């Protein structure tokens, strides 16, 4: 069986957890390959709402094994808390079902403190990035500087303690002398991490070998992305990006697999566009229009961050950026989420091109790093008043909604193979 890959085709928050949960019904293994607990996936099963930040969304299915790959950065405290909450909701949490790569890196309170200090410093100079403050960037910085704390240290508590003490002491120098922030207690942090090691050691393994063996045996492995293409460190709207590679290329390095297993590469996109934090957003809506797309926050599926609770910026679907995501990921198909949110609008819009200095662009000349000079060129399509959450076939949708999907297919050059019309597992359309 192949490796199927789920990629966020926007700035994250596309509903990847929803699609992963759907496709995980057939998968034997679901693997996260990048990011940390700055990501958030929400899965609704009846009255149960699962909010996942580190564990793959597919872990909700009893037949799937969840893998945390070497490309991730993991806060042990948050992972243990998430595992405990899942257990309370009736999900089996054991080394049989959860496997953590020995090569994944650990996030510590020192990383979190450094993240907050840096963001405060940036805000004073107008360079604020809008991070989640979870220590992701500093952990990846340590990884690149070859002084990171790998998860394999959890197998050796004494060595882990020594490394944590040294790590905190080094970070304290930066916190105090550069940012003017109070230091952390190295011994106290090391003591806490020794307790984490006792709880997590049995979950540590060579996940690259495990995944290769399962694929060779014929298992279907689903690679679940975090964040989205436009937040990729190399291919996103730099510097307003994450610190890892959520694009398809990150799957292979983040799981320790070669590309020969890859089959489907599914790009998940909302029927509109959102982003959290700072950075350019050519199709952004404002005022009542944005509030209509965002929702009030009363529902779990409204546009407020699963991790931070921050209101998301909302706007219209950008086909220039979607075509870019298709190209850099090699997407084979699209999954369209939240079509139901557009019900009740008189008109809907799609961005088909950009203009800058009296020139029209259907492709970005230098990638998406600097979108400030560009203005969106949008076409208006008729909206629909009908409620679509009960639709289970394309024919059940009103003509205007079907036309909207077909227009996305025509402008993107890819088929839309899944359409989500609500948060529940069964609120899905599989167009022929």
N, C-alpha and C positions, 0 to 999 in steps of 0.2 A: 504494500500500500504506500501512497505517496506522503509527502509533506505538503500540507495546505497552509497557506500563509494569509493572515488577516492584517491589513495595513490601514492605519488612519490616513485618509487622503486630504485632510484639512489641518487645522491647528489643534488636533486632539478633540476629545469630547464628542466624537461622531456617533457614539453608540456601539463601539466595538464589542463591549461586553455583551450586549444584546445579541449581536451576530455570532460571537463566539459561543454563547450558550446554545444558540440554535444549532450550529454546526457540530458542537461537541457531542450531540446525541449519537453520532456515528464514530467519534474518535475514541481511541484507547488512551491517548496521551495528549495533554494540552500544556504547552510550554510558553512561559514568558521569556523574552530574550533581551530586554533592555529596560532602563528606567528603574525607578524605585517607588516609594509610597507617595510620590508627587502625582502619580496616576490614580484615577478612580474609575471603576466600572460598576455599574448598577445593574443587577439582574432581578427581575420580578417573576416570582413563581407563586401564583395564587395570591395569598395574603402575605407571603413571606418576601421581604425585600433584602437581597444580599448586596452589601456595599463592600467591594473588594478593592484593595490598594496594591497588594503584593502578590497574592495568590492568583493564578489564572482563573478566569471566570468559569471555565469548564469544570472546575473542581466541584461545582454544585451537582454535577451528574455523578451518581455513585460508581459508574463503570470507568471513569476517567482518572488517570494519574496526573497530578499537577507537578510540573517541573519549573524550578526557578533557575534560569540559566546563568552562565558565567558573565554575561553582559550586564547583569543587574547589579544595583547597589541596594543593600538590604539593611534596614534598621531592625535589629533583633527584637527590641521591645515592641515595636509596632507589629511585627510578624506574629509574635506570640499572642498579642492581643487579638489580632485578626483570626488566628487559629482558634482561640477560645470562643470568640463570638460565633464562628461557624459551627463549632461543636455544640453550642447551645441551641443552634437552629437545626440540629439533627444531621449535620454533615460529618462523616467520619474523618478524623484528623489523626493520621498516624504515618510512620515512615513508609508504610506500604503504599500510601496514597500521595505523599508529598516528598519530593526529592529536591535537595538544594545543592547546587553546584559548589564544589570545593573552591572553584575559581571566582565565584561571586565576591564582591567586596562589601565590607561592613560599614554602616553609617554609625557614628557615635554622637553623643551630645556635643562634643567639640566641633564636629562638622556642622551641626545645627546652629550652634552659637556663632560660628564663623559666617554661615550663610546669612543670618540676621544682621550681623555687624556690617557685612559688605553691602547688603541692600540698603541699610540706613545711610551708609557713607555715599552710595550712589545717588540716593534721593536728594542729598544735599547739593549735588553737582548737576542734577537734572538727567542723570544717566540710569535711572531706575529701570530694572529689567522686569520686575513683577514676578519674582520667583515665589514658590510655595513656602519657602523657608524651612524645608524639610532636610537640608544638608546635602542635597543631591549634587550640586555643583562642586562643593569642596571635596566630597568623596571621590568624584571622578577626577578632580585635580590631583588628589593624592595617588590615585591609580596611575595616572599618566606620568606622575613624577616618581613612580616606582617606590613609594613609601606607604602604599595602601595596606589595609588590613583585610586579608582574604578570609573567606569563610572557613577554609581548612584549619585556621587557628582555633576554631571551636573544638577541634579534636584534641587540643593540647592546652588545657586551661592555664598551666604555669607559663608557657611561652606567650599565650594570649595576654595574660596579665602584664607581663613585662613590656610587650609591644604597645598595649593600650596606655600604660603609664607614660612611656616615652612619647607616644603620639599626642597625648593631652598636654604634656609639658611643652612640646614644640608648638602646639597650637596656642597655648597660653601666651607665648612670646608675641605672636601676631595679634592676639586679642588685646593685650595690654598696651603694647608699644605702638601699634599702628592704628588700632581702632578705639583705644581708650576704654575698653570693656573689661569687666571683672574676670579673673581667671576661674577655671574649674578645678575641682579637687581630683588629681590624677588617680589616687588610691581608691577614692569612692567610686569613680567610674569603672576602674578595673574590677572592683568587687562585684559590681552589678553585672559586668560582662562575664565574669566567671559563672554567675548563676545562669545567665543566658546559655552559656556553653553546655552546662549540664542538661538543659532542656532541649537543646537543638542538635547536639552532637550526632545523635542517631539518624538524623535526616540528611547528613552530609554525604555526598557520593560523587563519583565521576559521571556527571549527567551527560556529557558528550558520548561516552561509551554506552551508557544506558539507552540514549536516543538512537544511536546507530544500530544497536542490537535490536531494538524494537522495530525500527524501520525495516531492517533486513529480514525480520521474522514475518513481515507483512502487516504490521500495525499501522493505523492511520494516526499521524501526529499532526496536531493543529498548533501552529505557531501564532501566539497572540501578541499583538503589538500594544505598546503603551504610547501615549502622546500621538503625534501625527507627523506627516511628511514635512509640513511647513515649520515644525519645531526641530527638525533634524539639525545637528551641529554643523554639518557640511552643506546641506541642501535646503535649509530653512531660511526664515526671514532674519538672518543674523544681524545684530547680536541678540535679538529677542527670540531665543531658541532654548532648547534643553541642552543637557551636557552629554547626550548619548546619540545613538543612531537608530531612530525608530523606523527608518525606511527598510526596504526589503534586504538591502545589503547587510544591515545589522543583524538579520536573522541568523546568517551563517556564522559570523564571528561571535555573535552573542549566545549561540547554542553549541558551537564547535562541530558544525556539520558542513559538508560540501554541498554545492548547489544541485548535484545530480538527483537528489530526492524530490526537488520542488516540482509541484504540479500546478495547482491553482494559486494565484496571487490575487486575493480579493481586496479591492479598495472600498473602504466604508466611507460614505459621505452623507451628511445630512441633506435634506431637501432645501436647506438654506445654509447659512454660514455663521459660525461663532468663533470667538477666541477669548481667552482669559489673559489678563495682564496687559502689559504695554506692547507697542509695536504697530506698524501700519496695517490698515484694514480697508482696502479700496471700496468694498461694497457695504460698508457699515451703515446701518440704519440708526436713526435717532428719534427721541421723543416717543410718541404714542406708537409709531410703527415698530420701533425696537422693543417696546414693552409688550406689544402683541405677540411678537415672536418669542420673547423671553419667558413669558408667563409670570405668575405672581410669586412663585416659590412655595405655594401650598401643596403642589404635587411633586413627588420624587423625580419626575421626568422633566420638570421645568428647568430652565437654563441657569442653574446655579451649580458651582463646582462641587463634585462629590467629595473631593479632598478638602477644599478650603471653604466652601460655602459662598464664595465670591460670585456676584452676578456676572454672567458672561455677556460680552459685547455681541450683538446680533446684527445680521445683515442678510443680503441676498446671495444665492449660490453663485460662485465665481468659477466660470468654466475655463478661464485662462489659467488659474492656479490648479484647477482639477486636471487639465491636460498636462500640466507640468508634473503633477504627482503621478499620473499614469506613466509618463515617460521615465522618470527617475526610478520608479519601482518596478517597471515592467508588468503593470497590472494586467490581468486577463479578464476581469469582470468587475462590476460595481454592485455594491449593496447600498440601497437608498433608505435612509432612516427618517423617521419623524414626518412622513408625508401628511399624517393626520393633523399636524400643527397648522398646516396651511389652509385647512378647511375653513370656510367662512370669509376668506379674503376675496374682494372683487377682482383684483388683479394680482398676479405674481410676476416676479422679475428674475431674469437670468443675465448675468454679466457675460457677454460674448467676446469683448475685446477691451483694450485700454487705449487711451489717447495721451500723448505727451508731446509738447512743442509742435502741435499741428500734425503729428504723425499718428497713425493707427497701428496698434500692435495686437496680433492674435497670439503671439508667443513672446515671452520676456527676453529681451536681448542679453541681459546679464544675470538671469536668474532672479529669485525673489528677494534678495538681500535688501535692496533699496526700492521700495514700492511708492515712496513719497511723491515722486514726480508724476505718477500715473493717475488718471481718472477713469473710472469704470464706464464702459459703454454697455448699457443694459437694454434688453428687449422686454416688452411687456406682453404677458400672455393672459388670457382670460382665467380668472379664478373659479372656484366652485364653492357652493354653499352646503353641499351634502356632507354629512358625517361619513367618514370612510373607515372608521375603526373596526367595523364589522365585515369589511371586504376580505375575501380569502382567494379570490381570483381576479385577474386583471379586468375581466369583463364586469366585475362588481363595482369598479370605480366609475365615477362620472366621466364623461368624455373629456372634459377639460383636464382632469387629473391624469388620464391616460396620455393626453397630448403633451402634458408637462414632462412625463417620463420619457416619451419618445423624443422630445426635443433635447433632453439631456443626453440620450443615447446618440443622437445625430451630432451634437456638438462635441461630445467626448470621444466618439469613435469606438465605444465599448458597450456591450450589452448590460442592462440592469437585470441581474439574475435574482435579486431578493429585494422586496419592498416591505419595510416595516410600517405598520399603520397603528401601532400602539405598543405599550411596554410589555404586555404579556407574551409568553412563549408562542401562543397560537395566533397572535395578531401579525401574521406574515403572509405575503403574497409571493409566490414563485412564478414569475411570468414564463410562459412557454418560449 
